Amino acid sequence: MPMLSNLKTIVLAGSIGVGFLVQASPSYAAELETLTVAGGCFWCVEADFEKVEGVTEAVSGYAGGTAANPTYKQVTSGGSGHYEAVQITFDPDLVSEAKLLDIFFRSIDPTDAGGQFCDRGPSYRTAIFATDSQKDVAEQSKAKAQAELGQQIVTPILGEADFYPAEAYHQDYAKGTKIILTRYGPKSQAKAYKAYREACGRDKRVKELWGSAAPFAG
């Protein structure tokens, strides 16, 4: 059946040609970028931003202090000068710095200079650790948020700072399955986190401030 044989040859040649074109086409995938922010408890900020489309990773850690490789105890005692911070890695083709910063301001209480919600002290203050290229965008986002809120925003826009990932047990804390002892008895880590977040009043306060613009408060 010469006609069928010829057809197979044509189809095969076409498939090879298409495959060659696909392999030869250059890749234009955007290079991932990072944004580092402090918004109180880093468990909450990490859990919130991992829900945002275009964010590939959110890591809890420490930024803004003087000590190298600080520990959680050092940071929360105020001895290192660090903030609890989160480094957000994102695909700029899917979500912009401006969008992430708009979300950030509306997921915190930017009027509080002494901490966030039930967490008080220097390590729980809010801040944006902006690179030189991010500062203008951050200032614009802050001005926009202040105009919308109608109150003075005290969240500072600081310069770029070294970021130190927190201890392993702090990462993805909101998803943890380990059983831990709480004041309410043994609970999975995820349930303990949920109870803490509710008791701390984070979502309640954010909703009071931002209403329907609050991106994570249910």
C-alpha positions in Angstrom: 0.0 0.0 0.0 2.4 2.7 -1.3 -0.1 5.6 -0.6 -0.3 4.7 3.1 3.4 4.3 3.3 3.9 7.7 1.8 1.4 9.3 4.2 3.2 7.8 7.2 6.5 9.2 5.8 5.0 12.7 5.5 3.5 12.6 9.0 6.8 11.4 10.5 8.7 14.1 8.8 6.3 16.7 10.0 6.5 15.5 13.6 10.3 15.6 13.4 10.1 19.2 12.0 7.8 20.4 14.8 10.0 18.8 17.4 13.0 20.5 16.1 11.2 23.9 16.1 10.1 23.4 19.7 13.6 22.5 20.8 15.1 25.4 18.9 12.7 28.0 20.4 14.3 30.1 23.1 12.9 30.0 26.6 11.6 33.3 27.9 10.6 32.2 31.5 11.0 35.2 33.9 13.8 35.1 36.4 12.4 34.7 39.9 12.6 37.7 42.2 12.4 38.2 46.0 10.8 40.7 48.4 11.5 40.7 52.1 8.9 42.1 54.6 8.2 42.0 58.3 4.6 41.8 59.4 4.5 40.5 62.9 4.5 36.7 63.5 6.4 35.2 60.5 4.2 32.0 60.6 1.2 34.1 59.6 3.0 36.2 56.9 4.5 33.0 55.4 1.2 31.2 55.4 -0.6 34.2 53.9 1.7 34.8 51.0 2.1 31.1 50.1 -1.6 31.5 49.0 -0.8 34.2 46.4 -0.7 33.2 42.8 2.8 33.7 41.4 4.5 33.2 44.7 6.8 30.2 44.5 8.1 30.2 48.1 7.8 32.1 51.4 10.5 31.5 54.0 10.3 32.6 57.6 13.4 34.3 59.0 15.1 37.3 60.5 16.2 40.6 59.0 17.3 44.1 60.0 19.6 43.3 62.9 23.3 43.3 63.6 24.0 39.7 64.7 25.0 37.1 62.1 22.9 33.9 62.1 20.6 34.9 65.0 18.5 32.4 66.8 14.8 32.7 67.6 15.6 33.2 71.3 18.0 36.1 70.5 15.6 37.8 68.1 12.5 37.6 70.4 14.5 38.7 73.4 15.5 41.8 71.5 19.1 41.2 71.8 19.9 41.0 68.0 17.9 43.9 66.6 16.2 41.7 64.0 12.6 41.6 62.9 10.7 38.4 62.3 10.6 38.6 58.5 9.6 36.6 55.5 11.4 36.4 52.2 8.9 36.0 49.4 10.1 34.5 46.1 7.8 35.2 43.1 7.5 35.1 39.4 7.2 38.7 38.1 5.3 37.4 35.0 2.5 36.3 37.3 2.5 38.8 40.2 4.2 42.2 40.4 6.2 43.8 43.3 3.5 46.5 43.5 0.7 43.9 43.9 2.6 42.0 46.6 3.2 45.3 48.5 -0.4 46.3 48.2 -1.4 42.9 49.6 1.2 43.2 52.4 -0.1 46.6 53.7 -3.7 45.2 53.7 -2.7 42.1 55.6 -1.2 43.9 58.6 -1.9 46.8 61.0 0.5 49.4 59.6 -0.6 52.0 62.2 1.0 50.0 65.1 4.6 50.9 65.8 4.9 48.6 68.8 4.4 45.2 67.3 1.4 43.4 65.7 -1.8 42.3 67.4 -1.0 40.2 70.5 2.7 40.1 69.7 4.6 43.0 71.2 8.1 44.2 71.0 10.8 45.2 68.5 11.0 41.9 66.7 7.3 42.0 65.8 7.3 45.4 64.2 6.4 45.8 60.5 8.9 46.9 57.8 9.7 46.5 54.2 13.4 45.7 53.4 13.5 47.2 49.9 16.3 46.9 47.4 17.2 50.1 45.6 15.0 49.1 42.7 12.1 48.4 45.0 12.1 51.6 47.0 10.0 53.7 44.6 7.4 51.0 44.2 7.3 50.6 48.0 6.8 54.3 48.6 4.0 54.4 46.1 2.3 51.4 47.6 2.6 53.0 51.1 1.2 56.3 49.9 -1.7 54.5 48.2 -2.4 52.4 51.4 -2.3 55.5 53.6 -4.7 57.4 51.4 -7.1 54.5 51.3 -6.9 53.9 55.1 -7.1 57.6 56.1 -4.6 57.0 59.0 -0.9 57.5 59.4 1.0 54.4 58.3 4.2 53.9 60.5 5.6 50.9 58.6 9.1 52.0 57.5 10.7 51.3 54.2 14.2 50.2 55.1 17.1 49.4 53.0 18.0 45.9 51.8 19.2 43.7 54.7 20.8 40.3 55.2 18.1 37.7 55.5 18.6 34.6 57.7 16.2 31.7 57.4 14.7 30.7 60.8 15.1 27.3 62.3 13.6 24.4 60.4 10.7 24.0 62.9 9.4 27.4 62.1 9.1 26.7 58.3 5.6 25.9 57.1 4.4 26.0 60.7 0.8 26.5 59.7 0.9 23.1 57.8 2.6 21.1 60.5 1.2 17.7 61.5 3.4 17.2 64.6 1.4 16.9 67.9 2.3 19.6 70.4 1.1 20.5 73.9 -0.9 23.7 74.1 -2.9 25.4 76.8 -5.9 23.7 75.3 -4.3 20.3 75.4 -2.5 18.3 72.7 -3.1 19.6 69.2 -1.6 19.1 65.8 0.7 22.0 64.9 -1.7 23.2 62.2 -4.6 23.3 64.7 -2.4 25.0 67.3 -1.4 27.7 64.7 -5.1 28.3 63.8 -6.0 28.7 67.5 -3.1 31.0 68.1 -4.0 33.2 65.1 -7.6 33.5 66.2 -6.7 34.2 69.8 -4.1 36.8 68.7 -6.8 38.8 66.9 -4.9 39.2 63.7 -7.7 38.7 61.2 -10.3 40.6 63.4 -8.1 43.7 63.5 -7.1 43.5 59.8 -10.8 43.3 58.9 -11.6 46.3 61.1 -9.0 48.3 59.3 -9.3 47.2 55.8 -12.8 45.7 55.5 -13.3 43.9 52.2 -9.8 44.9 51.0 -8.2 42.6 53.5 -6.9 39.8 51.3 -6.6 36.9 53.9 -9.0 37.6 56.7 -11.9 35.3 56.3 
